[in-house]
Amino acid sequence: MRTIKVQYYAVFREASGLSEEELRTAAASAMELYEELKRRFGFTLPPAMVRASINLQFKPLETELKDGDTVVFIPPVAGG
């Protein structure tokens, strides 16, 4: 188990009702953490549409998580 800080923005904040939380998880990767949160909060975006920022750096969802990491999942951004 590791302790991870998760910050929520956009659709993830709306679905979770949280701006951030610290949680204990057995998730080994950002992908596993996203799947865990998706089940918990009902996130509808498939992982292929989500980017992960770990400790302020974009990383692949397969990136291994370490105790104390800060993770932000970023949905697709539309602009114009």
VMD Tcl script that builds the backbone (N, CA, C; Angstrom):
set m [mol new atoms 240]
animate dup $m
set s [atomselect $m all]
$s set {name element resname resid chain x y z} {
  {N N MET 1 A 0.853 -1.195 0.000}
  {CA C MET 1 A 0.000 0.000 0.000}
  {C C MET 1 A 0.887 1.241 0.000}
  {N N ARG 2 A 0.415 2.244 -0.683}
  {CA C ARG 2 A 1.126 3.519 -0.722}
  {C C ARG 2 A 0.134 4.652 -0.525}
  {N N THR 3 A 0.630 5.770 -0.047}
  {CA C THR 3 A -0.210 6.959 0.127}
  {C C THR 3 A 0.048 7.880 -1.055}
  {N N ILE 4 A -1.033 8.248 -1.744}
  {CA C ILE 4 A -0.971 9.074 -2.943}
  {C C ILE 4 A -1.885 10.281 -2.748}
  {N N LYS 5 A -1.416 11.436 -3.171}
  {CA C LYS 5 A -2.274 12.625 -3.189}
  {C C LYS 5 A -2.835 12.745 -4.598}
  {N N VAL 6 A -4.154 12.853 -4.701}
  {CA C VAL 6 A -4.806 12.997 -5.997}
  {C C VAL 6 A -5.492 14.349 -6.031}
  {N N GLN 7 A -5.248 15.105 -7.095}
  {CA C GLN 7 A -5.925 16.381 -7.305}
  {C C GLN 7 A -6.912 16.194 -8.452}
  {N N TYR 8 A -8.119 16.722 -8.271}
  {CA C TYR 8 A -9.183 16.543 -9.256}
  {C C TYR 8 A -9.515 17.871 -9.930}
  {N N TYR 9 A -9.634 17.841 -11.253}
  {CA C TYR 9 A -10.003 19.012 -12.039}
  {C C TYR 9 A -11.077 18.627 -13.048}
  {N N ALA 10 A -11.797 19.639 -13.509}
  {CA C ALA 10 A -12.776 19.492 -14.589}
  {C C ALA 10 A -13.788 18.383 -14.303}
  {N N VAL 11 A -14.003 17.483 -15.256}
  {CA C VAL 11 A -15.027 16.447 -15.099}
  {C C VAL 11 A -14.742 15.527 -13.919}
  {N N PHE 12 A -13.466 15.375 -13.564}
  {CA C PHE 12 A -13.125 14.507 -12.436}
  {C C PHE 12 A -13.515 15.159 -11.105}
  {N N ARG 13 A -13.392 16.483 -11.023}
  {CA C ARG 13 A -13.830 17.193 -9.820}
  {C C ARG 13 A -15.351 17.121 -9.709}
  {N N GLU 14 A -16.031 17.292 -10.834}
  {CA C GLU 14 A -17.501 17.227 -10.828}
  {C C GLU 14 A -17.984 15.854 -10.381}
  {N N ALA 15 A -17.365 14.798 -10.901}
  {CA C ALA 15 A -17.805 13.434 -10.583}
  {C C ALA 15 A -17.460 13.034 -9.153}
  {N N SER 16 A -16.299 13.459 -8.673}
  {CA C SER 16 A -15.862 13.045 -7.338}
  {C C SER 16 A -16.398 13.948 -6.236}
  {N N GLY 17 A -16.693 15.209 -6.580}
  {CA C GLY 17 A -17.101 16.178 -5.571}
  {C C GLY 17 A -15.936 16.654 -4.715}
  {N N LEU 18 A -14.708 16.355 -5.144}
  {CA C LEU 18 A -13.507 16.706 -4.385}
  {C C LEU 18 A -12.558 17.534 -5.241}
  {N N SER 19 A -11.775 18.382 -4.598}
  {CA C SER 19 A -10.706 19.067 -5.320}
  {C C SER 19 A -9.399 18.302 -5.160}
  {N N GLU 20 A -9.247 17.619 -4.014}
  {CA C GLU 20 A -8.089 16.761 -3.810}
  {C C GLU 20 A -8.330 15.849 -2.622}
  {N N GLU 21 A -7.535 14.809 -2.547}
  {CA C GLU 21 A -7.584 13.900 -1.404}
  {C C GLU 21 A -6.276 13.145 -1.314}
  {N N GLU 22 A -6.007 12.643 -0.134}
  {CA C GLU 22 A -4.878 11.755 0.067}
  {C C GLU 22 A -5.472 10.387 0.350}
  {N N LEU 23 A -5.001 9.386 -0.356}
  {CA C LEU 23 A -5.583 8.065 -0.164}
  {C C LEU 23 A -4.522 6.986 -0.110}
  {N N ARG 24 A -4.891 5.896 0.548}
  {CA C ARG 24 A -4.044 4.698 0.597}
  {C C ARG 24 A -4.541 3.772 -0.508}
  {N N THR 25 A -3.628 3.283 -1.304}
  {CA C THR 25 A -4.019 2.445 -2.434}
  {C C THR 25 A -3.000 1.343 -2.666}
  {N N ALA 26 A -3.480 0.259 -3.222}
  {CA C ALA 26 A -2.598 -0.828 -3.644}
  {C C ALA 26 A -2.250 -0.681 -5.128}
  {N N ALA 27 A -2.809 0.343 -5.797}
  {CA C ALA 27 A -2.540 0.552 -7.223}
  {C C ALA 27 A -1.042 0.716 -7.448}
  {N N ALA 28 A -0.510 -0.061 -8.371}
  {CA C ALA 28 A 0.923 -0.024 -8.653}
  {C C ALA 28 A 1.274 1.014 -9.712}
  {N N SER 29 A 0.291 1.393 -10.543}
  {CA C SER 29 A 0.551 2.332 -11.641}
  {C C SER 29 A -0.551 3.387 -11.681}
  {N N ALA 30 A -0.291 4.437 -12.447}
  {CA C ALA 30 A -1.301 5.468 -12.628}
  {C C ALA 30 A -2.554 4.870 -13.278}
  {N N MET 31 A -2.376 3.919 -14.183}
  {CA C MET 31 A -3.513 3.259 -14.829}
  {C C MET 31 A -4.379 2.536 -13.799}
  {N N GLU 32 A -3.746 1.773 -12.911}
  {CA C GLU 32 A -4.504 1.061 -11.877}
  {C C GLU 32 A -5.209 2.046 -10.947}
  {N N LEU 33 A -4.553 3.156 -10.629}
  {CA C LEU 33 A -5.184 4.161 -9.783}
  {C C LEU 33 A -6.385 4.772 -10.493}
  {N N TYR 34 A -6.237 5.080 -11.783}
  {CA C TYR 34 A -7.365 5.640 -12.534}
  {C C TYR 34 A -8.536 4.653 -12.554}
  {N N GLU 35 A -8.260 3.392 -12.793}
  {CA C GLU 35 A -9.327 2.380 -12.817}
  {C C GLU 35 A -10.017 2.284 -11.444}
  {N N GLU 36 A -9.238 2.372 -10.378}
  {CA C GLU 36 A -9.805 2.349 -9.025}
  {C C GLU 36 A -10.733 3.545 -8.809}
  {N N LEU 37 A -10.278 4.731 -9.197}
  {CA C LEU 37 A -11.086 5.942 -9.024}
  {C C LEU 37 A -12.294 5.941 -9.961}
  {N N LYS 38 A -12.124 5.371 -11.141}
  {CA C LYS 38 A -13.225 5.262 -12.106}
  {C C LYS 38 A -14.363 4.424 -11.514}
  {N N ARG 39 A -14.002 3.318 -10.878}
  {CA C ARG 39 A -15.025 2.472 -10.229}
  {C C ARG 39 A -15.669 3.212 -9.048}
  {N N ARG 40 A -14.854 3.880 -8.274}
  {CA C ARG 40 A -15.338 4.563 -7.066}
  {C C ARG 40 A -16.273 5.730 -7.371}
  {N N PHE 41 A -15.894 6.542 -8.382}
  {CA C PHE 41 A -16.645 7.772 -8.656}
  {C C PHE 41 A -17.487 7.714 -9.929}
  {N N GLY 42 A -17.356 6.649 -10.703}
  {CA C GLY 42 A -18.142 6.549 -11.932}
  {C C GLY 42 A -17.604 7.396 -13.076}
  {N N PHE 43 A -16.292 7.639 -13.099}
  {CA C PHE 43 A -15.715 8.376 -14.224}
  {C C PHE 43 A -16.093 7.661 -15.521}
  {N N THR 44 A -16.435 8.431 -16.544}
  {CA C THR 44 A -16.893 7.827 -17.794}
  {C C THR 44 A -15.835 7.812 -18.895}
  {N N LEU 45 A -14.762 8.571 -18.743}
  {CA C LEU 45 A -13.744 8.608 -19.790}
  {C C LEU 45 A -12.901 7.337 -19.782}
  {N N PRO 46 A -12.702 6.736 -20.958}
  {CA C PRO 46 A -11.815 5.580 -21.021}
  {C C PRO 46 A -10.375 6.031 -20.789}
  {N N PRO 47 A -9.542 5.177 -20.241}
  {CA C PRO 47 A -8.152 5.551 -19.960}
  {C C PRO 47 A -7.403 6.105 -21.172}
  {N N ALA 48 A -7.718 5.632 -22.361}
  {CA C ALA 48 A -7.020 6.100 -23.560}
  {C C ALA 48 A -7.214 7.596 -23.808}
  {N N MET 49 A -8.243 8.188 -23.193}
  {CA C MET 49 A -8.513 9.615 -23.387}
  {C C MET 49 A -7.971 10.480 -22.250}
  {N N VAL 50 A -7.301 9.865 -21.300}
  {CA C VAL 50 A -6.853 10.562 -20.099}
  {C C VAL 50 A -5.330 10.638 -20.070}
  {N N ARG 51 A -4.806 11.785 -19.650}
  {CA C ARG 51 A -3.364 11.924 -19.432}
  {C C ARG 51 A -3.116 11.974 -17.937}
  {N N ALA 52 A -1.925 11.594 -17.538}
  {CA C ALA 52 A -1.561 11.622 -16.124}
  {C C ALA 52 A -0.386 12.563 -15.911}
  {N N SER 53 A -0.491 13.353 -14.854}
  {CA C SER 53 A 0.628 14.151 -14.384}
  {C C SER 53 A 1.009 13.578 -13.024}
  {N N ILE 54 A 2.263 13.185 -12.902}
  {CA C ILE 54 A 2.771 12.642 -11.641}
  {C C ILE 54 A 3.896 13.561 -11.182}
  {N N ASN 55 A 3.673 14.160 -10.024}
  {CA C ASN 55 A 4.656 15.120 -9.480}
  {C C ASN 55 A 4.992 16.212 -10.496}
  {N N LEU 56 A 3.935 16.753 -11.119}
  {CA C LEU 56 A 4.016 17.886 -12.055}
  {C C LEU 56 A 4.688 17.572 -13.385}
  {N N GLN 57 A 4.787 16.287 -13.741}
  {CA C GLN 57 A 5.336 15.903 -15.038}
  {C C GLN 57 A 4.389 14.924 -15.722}
  {N N PHE 58 A 4.109 15.170 -17.014}
  {CA C PHE 58 A 3.294 14.225 -17.758}
  {C C PHE 58 A 4.024 12.900 -17.848}
  {N N LYS 59 A 3.300 11.822 -17.551}
  {CA C LYS 59 A 3.872 10.478 -17.566}
  {C C LYS 59 A 2.876 9.523 -18.212}
  {N N PRO 60 A 3.364 8.422 -18.785}
  {CA C PRO 60 A 2.445 7.400 -19.311}
  {C C PRO 60 A 1.617 6.806 -18.160}
  {N N LEU 61 A 0.421 6.360 -18.473}
  {CA C LEU 61 A -0.431 5.758 -17.449}
  {C C LEU 61 A 0.196 4.502 -16.846}
  {N N GLU 62 A 1.129 3.905 -17.545}
  {CA C GLU 62 A 1.784 2.697 -17.044}
  {C C GLU 62 A 2.862 3.000 -16.005}
  {N N THR 63 A 3.126 4.280 -15.748}
  {CA C THR 63 A 4.173 4.677 -14.805}
  {C C THR 63 A 3.880 4.138 -13.410}
  {N N GLU 64 A 4.902 3.562 -12.800}
  {CA C GLU 64 A 4.784 3.027 -11.449}
  {C C GLU 64 A 4.644 4.169 -10.443}
  {N N LEU 65 A 3.736 3.999 -9.500}
  {CA C LEU 65 A 3.539 4.993 -8.451}
  {C C LEU 65 A 4.415 4.687 -7.251}
  {N N LYS 66 A 4.845 5.758 -6.593}
  {CA C LYS 66 A 5.645 5.619 -5.378}
  {C C LYS 66 A 4.914 6.304 -4.229}
  {N N ASP 67 A 5.179 5.859 -3.038}
  {CA C ASP 67 A 4.596 6.465 -1.854}
  {C C ASP 67 A 4.892 7.968 -1.859}
  {N N GLY 68 A 3.855 8.772 -1.638}
  {CA C GLY 68 A 4.024 10.221 -1.575}
  {C C GLY 68 A 3.838 10.948 -2.898}
  {N N ASP 69 A 3.613 10.226 -4.006}
  {CA C ASP 69 A 3.395 10.878 -5.299}
  {C C ASP 69 A 2.129 11.724 -5.274}
  {N N THR 70 A 2.130 12.772 -6.103}
  {CA C THR 70 A 0.927 13.571 -6.364}
  {C C THR 70 A 0.514 13.300 -7.802}
  {N N VAL 71 A -0.744 12.905 -7.982}
  {CA C VAL 71 A -1.245 12.515 -9.301}
  {C C VAL 71 A -2.423 13.403 -9.688}
  {N N VAL 72 A -2.397 13.850 -10.935}
  {CA C VAL 72 A -3.516 14.584 -11.515}
  {C C VAL 72 A -3.877 13.890 -12.819}
  {N N PHE 73 A -5.149 13.537 -12.976}
  {CA C PHE 73 A -5.620 12.980 -14.243}
  {C C PHE 73 A -6.248 14.116 -15.041}
  {N N ILE 74 A -5.873 14.210 -16.302}
  {CA C ILE 74 A -6.281 15.329 -17.138}
  {C C ILE 74 A -7.143 14.822 -18.286}
  {N N PRO 75 A -8.372 15.321 -18.348}
  {CA C PRO 75 A -9.262 14.914 -19.446}
  {C C PRO 75 A -8.873 15.618 -20.735}
  {N N PRO 76 A -9.453 15.206 -21.863}
  {CA C PRO 76 A -9.192 15.898 -23.122}
  {C C PRO 76 A -9.585 17.372 -22.989}
  {N N VAL 77 A -8.808 18.220 -23.623}
  {CA C VAL 77 A -9.066 19.657 -23.540}
  {C C VAL 77 A -9.501 20.134 -24.911}
  {N N ALA 78 A -10.616 20.843 -24.948}
  {CA C ALA 78 A -11.095 21.425 -26.203}
  {C C ALA 78 A -10.766 22.904 -26.185}
  {N N GLY 79 A -10.403 23.422 -27.308}
  {CA C GLY 79 A -10.082 24.843 -27.381}
  {C C GLY 79 A -10.566 25.418 -28.684}
  {N N GLY 80 A -10.503 26.699 -28.760}
  {CA C GLY 80 A -10.953 27.284 -30.012}
  {C C GLY 80 A -10.615 28.726 -30.116}
}
mol reanalyze $m
mol bondsrecalc $m
mol representation Tube
mol addrep $m
